[in-house]
Amino acid sequence: MSRSAVIVDAIRSPMAKGRAPREGRAGGALSSLHPVELLGQVLRQLIDRTGVDPALVEDVITGCVSQVGEQSGPVGRWAWLAAGLPEEVPSVAVHRACGSSQQAADFAAQGVLAGAYDVVVACGVESMSRIPMFTARIGMDPFGPSVAKRYEPGLVPQGVSAELIAARWKLDRETLDEFAAGSHTRAAAADRSGEIVQVTVPDGTVVDQDETIRPDTTAEKLGALKPAFRTDELAARFPEANWHITPGNSSQLTDGAGAVLIMSEEKAQELGMTPRARFHSFALAADDPITMLTGPIPATEKVLRRSGLTLDQLDHYEVNEAFAPVPLAWAQHFGADPDRLNPRGGAIALGHPLGASGARLLTTMLNGLEATGGRYGLQTMCEAGGMANATIIERL
């Protein structure tokens, strides 16, 4: 009898602005909380909410991008211990850039399918206020001379990649800003009960709502923002770019964590637990590291081939909103139904806490499928270097 990997539960913290307090400016709602404590509180609530014996968990697979400073070492191990959970449970940290906790969930499910696990937790965390993006590479060259030579005159920031995608798919500024404003509108309208768990910060304040959503955002307001990535040097190198990418149509820097309890279906039945969804198919892909953010297109093509499903059979698509051109180009390529694309809002409204985003998208998609009665959902993430994950789940 073939094994199946099921999701028993999936939760996430509120999404908070990823900014540290400075003179004259408050920090984000979770900025005072050590990332170990942030993830630890989410893990504790995952265990308490499901009632599973934590000693049965065989591994805690944790996505985290900036594995340095307070997020260094096996951050999931410290979070598990911070939550007061059994010492005998191990953990491992995963880095697949923005898809780190989606990869953590895929590794967990694949381990179940292979018979290596019966009960496993996949999770992710990123405190972008305490460990700013690129902290791990300050003063360092992450590419080496051979990569630099291969891609002369040099690799570019992801925002420039988003500009190139917008130009290639002929996405004008108005289209990008309308999509971005719609992300906030959809996020504000979504019922988050059951998706978000509360987090308590050191001064005793309870954070139980997303801090990042701006319901009054409009395309007109976003249209007043200036392009963020244009320089004279880049404009000369990429004359095709129109320089439409702004902070308003990009994902927000965010603090957050998420966690998913994954089991074999047989183990869930044995424990008397009702699974919420089943992992159906997985795929990985990579693309040009200059345009970089187009990886979800070949990853989706591959996962659809493996699944035997067509896009029309999928009820919900979560395509990470790293920048507005990413989901828009993906949707244009596939002729996707816009009503099924990030229907509960995406990273433009909710933020992109790097290592936690995969778990956040999975939690959002699962709740979205349950809210609408949909059966299949697709999650895909663009990742640094042109990589991408794609995962299909089936609601039970």
ZAMARGU-4260 file (C-alpha; in steps of 0.2 Angstrom, whole numbers, plus 5000, padded with zeros to 4 digits):
<rodrens>
0) 5000/5000/5000 | 5007/5017/4995 | 5010/5030/5008 | 5003/5048/5008 | 5009/5063/5017
5) 4995/5074/5025 | 4994/5091/5033 | 4986/5089/5050 | 4987/5108/5054 | 4996/5124/5048
10) 4997/5140/5057 | 5007/5157/5056 | 5011/5172/5066 | 5004/5189/5062 | 5014/5198/5049
15) 5023/5213/5056 | 5033/5227/5048 | 5051/5222/5047 | 5059/5237/5054 | 5069/5240/5070
20) 5065/5255/5081 | 5075/5270/5077 | 5076/5288/5084 | 5059/5295/5080 | 5052/5279/5073
25) 5044/5264/5081 | 5049/5247/5076 | 5037/5234/5069 | 5025/5225/5081 | 5037/5210/5082
30) 5053/5219/5082 | 5056/5217/5100 | 5055/5198/5100 | 5070/5187/5097 | 5067/5176/5081
35) 5069/5160/5092 | 5055/5166/5103 | 5044/5171/5089 | 5046/5153/5081 | 5045/5145/5098
40) 5028/5153/5102 | 5021/5147/5085 | 5028/5129/5087 | 5021/5128/5105 | 5004/5133/5098
45) 5005/5120/5084 | 5008/5107/5097 | 4994/5113/5109 | 4981/5116/5095 | 4983/5098/5088
50) 4986/5089/5104 | 4999/5078/5096 | 5012/5071/5108 | 5027/5082/5104 | 5039/5067/5108
55) 5032/5058/5092 | 5039/5072/5081 | 5054/5065/5072 | 5062/5081/5065 | 5059/5099/5064
60) 5064/5106/5047 | 5066/5124/5048 | 5067/5137/5034 | 5077/5153/5037 | 5087/5163/5025
65) 5098/5175/5035 | 5106/5161/5046 | 5117/5173/5055 | 5117/5182/5072 | 5101/5178/5082
70) 5096/5166/5068 | 5112/5157/5067 | 5114/5139/5070 | 5099/5127/5070 | 5087/5140/5073
75) 5073/5128/5074 | 5082/5118/5087 | 5083/5133/5099 | 5065/5138/5095 | 5059/5120/5099
80) 5068/5121/5116 | 5062/5138/5119 | 5044/5132/5118 | 5048/5119/5132 | 5046/5105/5120
85) 5056/5088/5122 | 5075/5089/5121 | 5076/5072/5111 | 5068/5080/5095 | 5081/5086/5082
90) 5080/5100/5070 | 5088/5105/5054 | 5089/5122/5045 | 5085/5124/5026 | 5091/5138/5015
95) 5083/5138/4998 | 5082/5157/4998 | 5064/5164/4998 | 5057/5146/4996 | 5066/5140/5012
100) 5050/5135/5022 | 5041/5128/5006 | 5056/5117/5004 | 5055/5112/5022 | 5037/5107/5020
105) 5042/5098/5004 | 5056/5089/5012 | 5045/5084/5027 | 5032/5077/5015 | 5044/5068/5005
110) 5052/5060/5020 | 5035/5054/5025 | 5032/5047/5008 | 5049/5038/5008 | 5045/5030/5025
115) 5059/5040/5034 | 5046/5050/5045 | 5029/5046/5052 | 5027/5063/5061 | 5037/5079/5056
120) 5036/5098/5058 | 5040/5110/5044 | 5042/5128/5049 | 5050/5144/5045 | 5055/5161/5053
125) 5063/5177/5048 | 5065/5193/5059 | 5069/5206/5046 | 5069/5220/5058 | 5083/5211/5069
130) 5092/5202/5055 | 5091/5214/5040 | 5091/5206/5023 | 5109/5202/5016 | 5116/5203/5034
135) 5125/5187/5031 | 5135/5193/5016 | 5140/5210/5022 | 5158/5213/5016 | 5157/5196/5007
140) 5157/5190/4989 | 5144/5176/4988 | 5147/5173/4970 | 5165/5170/4967 | 5175/5174/4952
145) 5169/5161/4940 | 5150/5166/4942 | 5155/5184/4940 | 5164/5180/4924 | 5150/5169/4917
150) 5137/5183/4920 | 5148/5199/4916 | 5145/5213/4918 | 5137/5206/4934 | 5121/5199/4942
155) 5108/5212/4947 | 5097/5215/4962 | 5080/5206/4961 | 5071/5223/4959 | 5080/5225/4942
160) 5075/5207/4938 | 5057/5212/4941 | 5059/5227/4929 | 5065/5216/4916 | 5050/5204/4918
165) 5039/5219/4917 | 5047/5224/4901 | 5046/5207/4893 | 5028/5204/4897 | 5023/5222/4893
170) 5016/5226/4910 | 5014/5244/4912 | 5015/5254/4929 | 4996/5256/4930 | 4994/5237/4929
175) 5007/5234/4942 | 4999/5247/4954 | 4982/5240/4951 | 4988/5223/4956 | 4997/5229/4971
180) 4982/5239/4977 | 4971/5223/4974 | 4983/5213/4985 | 4979/5224/5000 | 4960/5224/4996
185) 4960/5205/4995 | 4970/5203/5011 | 4959/5215/5021 | 4943/5205/5016 | 4950/5188/5020
190) 4944/5179/5036 | 4960/5174/5045 | 4952/5165/5060 | 4961/5149/5061 | 4975/5155/5051
195) 4984/5167/5063 | 4990/5163/5081 | 4994/5176/5093 | 5011/5181/5098 | 5016/5190/5114
200) 5031/5202/5114 | 5042/5205/5129 | 5032/5220/5136 | 5017/5209/5137 | 5008/5216/5121
205) 4998/5202/5112 | 5000/5204/5093 | 4985/5195/5084 | 4983/5204/5068 | 4993/5207/5052
210) 5001/5224/5054 | 5006/5226/5035 | 4989/5227/5026 | 4983/5245/5021 | 4965/5243/5016
215) 4964/5261/5009 | 4978/5259/4997 | 4973/5263/4979 | 4982/5262/4962 | 4982/5281/4961
220) 4991/5283/4978 | 5004/5270/4973 | 5006/5279/4957 | 5014/5293/4966 | 5029/5282/4972
225) 5046/5284/4963 | 5055/5269/4955 | 5066/5261/4968 | 5080/5252/4957 | 5084/5264/4943
230) 5102/5270/4942 | 5111/5278/4927 | 5122/5263/4925 | 5108/5251/4925 | 5097/5261/4914
235) 5112/5261/4901 | 5114/5242/4903 | 5095/5238/4901 | 5088/5251/4889 | 5072/5240/4888
240) 5067/5243/4906 | 5054/5256/4910 | 5058/5257/4928 | 5040/5254/4936 | 5045/5244/4952
245) 5042/5254/4968 | 5040/5250/4986 | 5022/5250/4983 | 5021/5236/4970 | 5035/5226/4979
250) 5034/5214/4994 | 5036/5221/5011 | 5050/5217/5023 | 5042/5208/5037 | 5044/5198/5053
255) 5035/5182/5054 | 5035/5163/5057 | 5024/5148/5052 | 5023/5130/5056 | 5015/5114/5048
260) 5012/5097/5056 | 5014/5084/5043 | 5011/5065/5045 | 5008/5049/5036 | 4990/5047/5033
265) 4991/5030/5042 | 4999/5038/5058 | 4986/5052/5058 | 4972/5039/5058 | 4981/5029/5072
270) 4982/5045/5082 | 4964/5049/5079 | 4968/5065/5070 | 4958/5072/5055 | 4970/5078/5041
275) 4966/5094/5032 | 4975/5091/5016 | 4986/5079/5006 | 5003/5083/4997 | 4999/5078/4979
280) 5015/5083/4968 | 5031/5093/4970 | 5043/5101/4957 | 5059/5111/4957 | 5066/5122/4943
285) 5078/5135/4939 | 5080/5149/4926 | 5091/5163/4920 | 5099/5171/4936 | 5098/5188/4928
290) 5079/5189/4926 | 5079/5177/4941 | 5061/5178/4946 | 5054/5168/4931 | 5057/5151/4939
295) 5039/5148/4945 | 5034/5146/4926 | 5045/5131/4922 | 5042/5124/4940 | 5023/5125/4937
300) 5025/5117/4920 | 5034/5103/4928 | 5023/5100/4943 | 5008/5100/4931 | 5016/5087/4921
305) 5020/5076/4936 | 5003/5078/4944 | 4993/5074/4928 | 4982/5089/4932 | 4978/5105/4921
310) 4978/5122/4928 | 4959/5123/4926 | 4958/5109/4939 | 4967/5119/4952 | 4955/5130/4963
315) 4968/5141/4971 | 4985/5148/4965 | 4998/5155/4978 | 5011/5163/4968 | 5023/5173/4979
320) 5021/5192/4976 | 5040/5196/4978 | 5036/5210/4965 | 5020/5212/4956 | 5027/5207/4939
325) 5031/5189/4945 | 5013/5183/4948 | 5006/5194/4933 | 5019/5186/4921 | 5015/5169/4928
330) 4996/5172/4925 | 4999/5179/4908 | 5010/5164/4903 | 4997/5151/4909 | 4981/5161/4905
335) 4977/5159/4923 | 4960/5164/4931 | 4964/5180/4940 | 4951/5176/4953 | 4960/5161/4959
340) 4977/5170/4960 | 4982/5175/4978 | 4963/5177/4982 | 4967/5181/5000 | 4981/5194/4996
345) 4999/5191/4994 | 5016/5197/5000 | 5013/5215/4993 | 5000/5216/5007 | 5005/5203/5020
350) 5024/5205/5018 | 5038/5193/5014 | 5047/5186/5029 | 5059/5177/5018 | 5062/5160/5027
355) 5044/5160/5034 | 5035/5164/5018 | 5033/5146/5011 | 5024/5141/5027 | 5014/5157/5026
360) 5008/5154/5009 | 5004/5135/5013 | 4994/5140/5028 | 4985/5154/5018 | 4981/5142/5003
365) 4975/5128/5015 | 4963/5140/5023 | 4958/5147/5007 | 4953/5130/5000 | 4943/5126/5015
370) 4934/5143/5014 | 4929/5140/4996 | 4927/5121/4996 | 4941/5120/4983 | 4950/5104/4980
375) 4967/5107/4973 | 4979/5121/4977 | 4996/5126/4969 | 5010/5135/4978 | 5025/5142/4969
380) 5039/5154/4974 | 5053/5163/4965 | 5070/5161/4973 | 5087/5169/4972 | 5098/5163/4958
385) 5083/5159/4946 | 5076/5145/4957 | 5058/5140/4961 | 5048/5127/4970 | 5030/5121/4965
390) 5019/5111/4976 | 5001/5105/4974 | 4990/5100/4988 | 4973/5092/4989 | 4961/5097/5002
395) 4953/5083/5011
</rodrens>
